[in-house]
Structure formats: C-alpha cells, structure tokens
Amino acid sequence: QSALTQPASVSGSPGQSITISCIGTSSDIGSFNVVSWYQQCPGKAPKLLIYAVNKRPSGVSNRFSGSKSGNTASLTISGLQAEDEADYYCNSLTWSRTWVFGGGTKLTVL
Amino acid sequence: QVQLVESGGGVVRPGRTLKLSCAASGFPFTDYGMHWVRQAPGKGLEWLAGLWSDGTEKYNADSVEGRFTISRDNSKDTVFLQMNSLRAEDTAVYYCARDLYNSAFDYWGQGTLVTVSS
C-alpha cells in the first residue's frame, strides 16, 4: 500500500487560510469516508484534528476543517496562528482493512 | 482521563526480537480496537498493525507482515507488539493508539524508542 501524497511544505501568514491536500486512490480515500488528519508538534505524539473526513473531536478548534472530493482529501486551517506551525498528516482506511498515512506536510507560519 | 503508556523500547541488535507493551487506562479497554504506529527519525508516520477490541481480527502493514504481531490482554488492559527479525530500518519511535470506532486514532501514547544497531 503506497503512502498518500501530501505537499512537503506549505506556508502562510497569521490570519490567512491554508489548505493541505492529500491524494490517494480508489482503494483508499476514494472508497471510504474514513479520512483523518493529525497535527504533530516537534517531539510530541500526533494529535487527532479531523476524523470521518470532516468531523472534529471535542476540543479541536473550528478553525480546522476537512473535506473530500473523489480520491483527494483536504485540510483547511483558517485564521492561521503561530501555534499552528507543526507537521500535518492525513490517514485513510484502505480496501484491505489496513491504514495508510500521507508523507506529512510541514506548515510554516510566516 | 485516557492514558496510553508504551514501554519495552531500547537498543537491540539486528536479527533479535523485542516485545513492546502499551498499558491503557481511563477508558473501557475492552470496547476499543488498538493500533501500533511508528515514526523513523526525521520521517513520517507509518501504520503497522491493528486489532479489534476482542482481538479476533488483526491486520498488519505489508512492510512488517510475518515479522511483527499485535496482540492484547484484556485482563490487563494492555496491547503488545512482538517484533522479530529486527532490522536497522525498524529504528523508530513506536506509538500505540486507540481506535475511534474504525474511523481514526483518537488517543496516542508518548512513544517508545527502538534502536536496531550492532
């Protein structure tokens, strides 16, 4: 199972919105509404931001939103803040009942 | 509160075995599936294995099929990862994570470092 494809890096200024894409295939993202997104700060464990494509766990800011179209999922962060600087990973269930992550995207807040 | 605490990491020689443990607390362990995910130094996340709440169904990534085995002891609220025939490329931080009803990994441990080196 190949990793999902994410841009290596994105950047934005405080207050702006950015979108991170996650490209999969018809065997993973395209087949299931089981896409999740994680934020990982340096030296820390990942934190769940979005699950089931567009649902936010309790306690996660509504500045984070998710969507999906075909084989591509997206994470949008609005009102960018300095504390959002981190690595972001997408994940999807696959047809073989395994899970696959994206390669990760480093977000820089300018 | 939900807590997951991994243990068992360390330095091991290539070809040897290691068994990681993840002790869970703060939630009804028998109601949740569990997973192992690893992260090599400076690299991204890699899902390794998962199993259902009752342990009857388990799934492995192709990259570790035949070498790594996930299991659980519901009487001790603990999930394990048995790692055999370790290779240098298995060097990573290993995380356990709770399954959110087959849709995501909602809680993660702090990770345990495994270093495979001669």
Boltz contact constraints between the chains, C-beta under 6 A:
constraints:
  - contact:
      token1: [A, 34]
      token2: [B, 103]
      max_distance: 6.0
  - contact:
      token1: [A, 36]
      token2: [B, 104]
      max_distance: 6.0
  - contact:
      token1: [A, 45]
      token2: [B, 95]
      max_distance: 6.0
  - contact:
      token1: [A, 45]
      token2: [B, 108]
      max_distance: 6.0
  - contact:
      token1: [A, 45]
      token2: [B, 110]
      max_distance: 6.0
  - contact:
      token1: [A, 45]
      token2: [B, 111]
      max_distance: 6.0
  - contact:
      token1: [A, 46]
      token2: [B, 108]
      max_distance: 6.0
  - contact:
      token1: [A, 48]
      token2: [B, 104]
      max_distance: 6.0
  - contact:
      token1: [A, 48]
      token2: [B, 106]
      max_distance: 6.0
  - contact:
      token1: [A, 51]
      token2: [B, 100]
      max_distance: 6.0
  - contact:
      token1: [A, 51]
      token2: [B, 103]
      max_distance: 6.0
  - contact:
      token1: [A, 51]
      token2: [B, 104]
      max_distance: 6.0
  - contact:
      token1: [A, 52]
      token2: [B, 103]
      max_distance: 6.0
  - contact:
      token1: [A, 89]
      token2: [B, 45]
      max_distance: 6.0
  - contact:
      token1: [A, 97]
      token2: [B, 59]
      max_distance: 6.0
  - contact:
      token1: [A, 98]
      token2: [B, 59]
      max_distance: 6.0
  - contact:
      token1: [A, 98]
      token2: [B, 61]
      max_distance: 6.0
  - contact:
      token1: [A, 99]
      token2: [B, 47]
      max_distance: 6.0
  - contact:
      token1: [A, 101]
      token2: [B, 45]
      max_distance: 6.0
  - contact:
      token1: [A, 103]
      token2: [B, 44]
      max_distance: 6.0
  - contact:
      token1: [A, 104]
      token2: [B, 44]
      max_distance: 6.0
